[in-house]
C-alpha cells in the first residue's frame, strides 16, 4: 500500500491546469463575418467547459428491488464566456448566425439548406508545455442563447464580455501529443494491439 508522499508525485505528475485551454468556434459558410470570427474566437473565449454527458437509467422492478439498466445518452448544452472586442466581431457574427437560423424580423431562415446552420467547435486542454492533452469536438453545434451585455456609466476598468449557450448533437474526443497513451501491455496481446494501431495510423 502506497504511503510515501513521493508516491503521489511520481504517479500523478503535474495536474492539468484549468487556465490552459483553447476553444474555437467554426462558423457556417455564408454567415456574415463568420470567417474572421472563427479565426479570432480561440483568443476571445475566456471560459468554457470540457463537455459533460449523461446516461439515463431504466429501472426494472423485480421482487421489491430495482434493476438498473443503461438508458439513452443526453448531452448538456455548452456554455462559453466571450470577450467582446471593440469591433464586436465575434458577437456580431453570432448574432448574424442566429438571425440566419430564424430572422429577427423576417421570422424565417435564410440558409438555402435547412440544416446548413449547424457547424462544429472544439475545446482543447493544454499541458504546461503548451501541447494538446485532449481535444473535444462538438458536432452539429449552433447558438441557442446569446446573453445581454450590461453597460453603465459608472463601470470602469472593465472589458465587456458575454455568455453564449450552444446546443449540439454529440461530441468526440481525441488525445493530443501530451495526452494519455496506450497502456503499456506486455506479452503477445500488447504486441498485437500495437501492430493493429500502427496499421491504422
N, C-alpha and C positions, 0 to 999 in steps of 0.2 A: 504493500500500500504506500502510495506517494505521500511523503510528509515534509520533505525539504522545500524551503521557499524557492530554491533554484529550479525545482521541478516545473513549476508553473511558467517560469521564464523560458525554460528550454522547450517546453511543449507548446505554449501559446504564442511565443514570439511577440511581435507588436500587434496591438489591437487595431482594427480598422477605424479610421477617423471619420466621424460624421461630416466634417467640413471638406473632406476630399472627395468630391464628386463632380460630375458634369452631366447636364441634361440638355437635350436638343429636340426641338420640335421640327418636323418636316412638313411644311405647308403644302397643301394640294396645288397642282398646277392650275393656273387660272385665278388664284386668289391675289388680288392687288396688293403688292408689297410683300408677298409671301417669300420670294427668293431672298430678299435682304433679311427678312425676319428669321428665316431658317438659319442663315449664316451667323447672326449675332445672338440668337436665342441661348446658345450654350454659355454665353458670358453674362446674360441678364437674368437667368433663372437662379435666384439666390437660395431657394429652398424647395425641396420636393420630398419624395419618399420612395424607397425601394418598395415595389408593389406587394400587395397582400392578396391572398385568395383564400376562399373558404369552401370546404367540402360539407355539403349538407348531410344530415343524419336521418335515416329512415329507421324508425323504431317498430319492431315487430313484437307484440306481446306474446309471451309463452309461459303459461302456468305461473302467473304472478310476477314474472320478470320480463324485462325488455331486452331484446337482442338488437344491437345497433349495427346497421349496415350503411356503408358509404353511399351517399346520395349524389346529387348534382353539384358541380362546382360553380361558384359565383366569383366574380372579380369586382372588387370595390373601385369606385371612381378614384382617379389620380388627382391629387391636389398639388398645385405649384404656386409659389410666390415669385413674382417677376418684377424686376426693377424697371421703372418707367423712364426710358431715355428721353432726352429733350425733344427729339424728333417724333417720339411716340411710335417708333417703327413697329415694335412687336405688338403693342396694344391695338394700333390701327389695323394691322394685318389680321389679328384675331377677330376684331370686330367685322372686318370685311369677310372673313371666313364664316362667321356666324350669320352675317347678312346674306351670304350666298346659299346657306342652308335653308334659311327662311327669312325673306326680306323684311327689314324693319317696317317698311311702308307697303311693299307690294304683297306681303304675306304669302310669297311663293318662292320656290328655289330658283336659282339661276344657273346651277350646274346642268350641262347637257345630259349627263348620265346621272340618274337618280342616286347612285351610290358613290359618285366621284368625290363627294365631300369628305370621305374617310381617308385617313393617312396613317403615318407611323410616327413614333417618338422613341427616344432612347434615354436611359439614365445609366451612367457608368460609375461604379465605385472604384476609386483610385487608391493605390498604395502610397506610402510615404515616399517611394521612389518615383512617383508620377505615372506608373504603369497601370493599365486596367486590371482590376481584380475580377470583376464580374459585370457584364452588361445585360440589362433588361431591355427588351424591345417590345413596345406596345403596338399592337396591330389593330387596325380599323379605328383609330382614335379621332375624336372630334371634340371641340369645346362646347360643353353643355351649360356653363355658367361663367360669366365674366363679372368680377366684383367691382364695386364702385371705388373711386379714388377720392378720399376726403381731402379737401383743400380748405385752408383757413389763413387769414392774415397774420395771426399770431404764431403760426408754425414756422420755426426757423431751424437751420442746420439739419435739414431732413431732405432726403431724396424720396420722391414718390415711388410707391410700389403698389401692386395689386395682386390679388389672387385669381386663379383661373382653375376651374374644375373640368377635368377631361374624362370623357366616357370612352371605353374601348371594349373590344370583344374578348381578347386574351393577350397574354404576354409570353414571350420565350426568353430564355436566358442562356448566356454563353460565358465561359471563363476566359479571362484575358491572360496576358503574359505572367502576371503575378498571382493568378487565381489558383484554386485547388487543382492539382494534377491528378492523373490516375493513381490510385493507391499502389504502392509497391507490392507486387504479388510475386511470390516465389513459385518455383515448380513449373510444370507443363501448362497449367491454367494461365498463369501470369504471362508466359511467353506467347501463348495462343492469342490472348487478348491484345498484347502489344502488336502482334503481327496483323491482327484484324484492323486495329486503329490505324496502323501505318499504311495499310492498303486503302483505307478510306480517305486518308488525308493527302 
